[in-house]
């Protein structure tokens, strides 16, 4: 690869050639930053997710060490969450805070969302003193926030605001629904933010 290549391009180059260890080496020597370097880590963990056994460990463990050694707390946290989105768990209690089901219930109540909604996408422990999967809660909450925001934007876009006669009744309903969705998006985003407060 050329000396001035972007980290994402370099990682993709080695991925296409099946030289995953070189992709890991690129991550190790490049200066970590929150955009391209983070995207490159996510790309490598995406490949590691489909591997098995020793082959997977040869990629996953070095990446895990690189991420845990980061000085940037936010970059470390987001890299762990990106990897988890692909099915790779780089955090074994070192990065994300631990929360019990009771903590989740209380936080969901304070932010105004239904914690049982999360149970549709992940397994929630029956015992309220047992730990929940923080990464899963955060990722699902963010996805729900984005889904509500997208729906609100689509509803607003469908309302014809240029009419001279004003809005029709169903358009008022659409705008009301869009407002509720926007509010839910903010609440789910707030839950995800609280769940990662205190990340190391």
N, C-alpha and C positions, 0 to 999 in steps of 0.2 A: 504494500500500500504506500501511497505517496505520503510524505512527511506532514503535509498540511491537511490531511483528510479529517473530516468530522468524525467524532467518536462513533456516532450512529452508523455512518457509512462503513467505517472500518469493521465494526462488529458484524454488520450485515454481510460484508465481504467474506469474513471467515466463517460465518454461519452457512452461507451458500456452499462453501467448499467443504463443509463438515468438520472444520477445524475449531471445535468449540473451546479447546484449551487456549488457543490463541485469542479468542474473544475474551476469555477471562483475563488473559495477560494484558490486553488492551485496557480493560476496566481498571486493572491494578496500576498501570503506569500513567493513565490520564488523570488530570485534575478533576475531582468530583464537583459537579455543579447541578443545579436543580432542573435544567431543561434537557439538553442532549445526553448528558451522562446518565441521568435518571432513566431516560427512554432506552438507552443502551442496556442498562441493568435489567429493565423490564423485558427487553427482547431476549436476553440470555436466559432469564428465568422461565420465560415462555417455552423455550426449547427444552430446558431441564425438566419441565413438568411432564413431558411425554416420554422421558427416559426412565429406565428402571434399574434398580440394584446399584452395583458398583459404578456403572457408567453415569448414573444420575449423581451419585455422591461426589464423583470427580469434578462435576461442574457446580453442584449446589453448595458444597462445603466451602470451596474457595470464595465464591460469591458472598456467602454468608459472612465469612471473615472480613471481606472487604467492606461490606455494609456496616457491620458492627464496629469497625474501626473508624467510621466517619466521625468527624468533629461536628458537622452540621446536624443538629438534632432533628430538624424538620425533614431534611433530605433522608436521614436514616429511617425515620418513621414512614415517609411516603414510599421509599424503596421497599420496605417490608410489606406495606399494603399492596403495592403493585405486584410484588411476587405472589402474594396470597391470592390476588385476583386470578393468577394463572394456575393456582393450586400448589404453589411452593411455599413452605413455611420456613422463613428465615429467622423468625423470632421464637425463641424458646423461653420466654419470660424476661428477656433482657431489654426489650424496647417498649412494647405497648403495656399500659397499665392493666392490672388485673381487676376485674369487677365481678361481683356476685350477681346472681339473678335479682336479688333484692336491690342492689345498686342500680341495675338497669330499670327495674320497675319504678323506683323513685325518680330517676332521671327522666324516664319517659313521661311520667305524670307531670313533672315540672315543666317539661318542654311542650306538653300537650299532644302527645302522640300515643297510639295504642301499641304497646309492646308486643301484644299477641300477633300483630301484623308481621313482625319479624319471624314468628314461628312458622309462617308459610314457606319461608326460604331457608331456614336453618333450624337446627335442633336446639331448643331451649331446655335447660335442666329443670326437672320437676322440683328439686330441692332449692329453695330460695337462697341458701347459704353457699351453694356450689358456684364455681366460676363459670361465666359465660365466655364464649369465643369472641373476644373484643374485636379482632380483625374482621370477623364475619359481620358483627353488628355494625361496625363503621362502614364497611363496603355496601351492605344492604341499605343502610340509612342514606348514604350518598346516592345510591341508585334510585331510591324512592323519591328523594328530593329532586333529582334531575327529571324523573318521570312526571312528577306533579308540575314542575316548572314548564316542561315541554308541552304538557296538555293545556296549561293556562295560556301559553303563548299561541297555540293553535286555535283555541277558542276565541281569543281576542282578535286574531287575524281573520276569522270567519265573519265577524260582525262588521257590517257595512256602516261605518261611522259617518259617511259623507251624505247620507240620506237627508233630504230636506224635511221630510215628515217626522223625523225622529226615529227611535228604535222600536222595532216590533216586540211583542211580549216575549217571544222565545229568545230574542237577542238579549233582552234584559236577564233572562234566566242563564244564558250562556256567559254573560259578563259576571253574574253572581257566582257561577260555578268556577270561573277563571280566578276570581278573587279568593275563593276557598282553597283552590289548588295552589295558588301562590302562597297563601298562608301556611298550608301543609308543607310546602317545599321548604319554607324557612324553618319550620319546626323540626323536620327531619334532619335538615342541615345542622341545626343547633344540637340535636342529639348526637350526631356523629362527631361534632366538635368537642362536646363535653366528654365523650367516651375516650378521646385520645389526649385529653389534658393530662399533663404529668408524664407524657412519654419521655423515655430516657434517651 
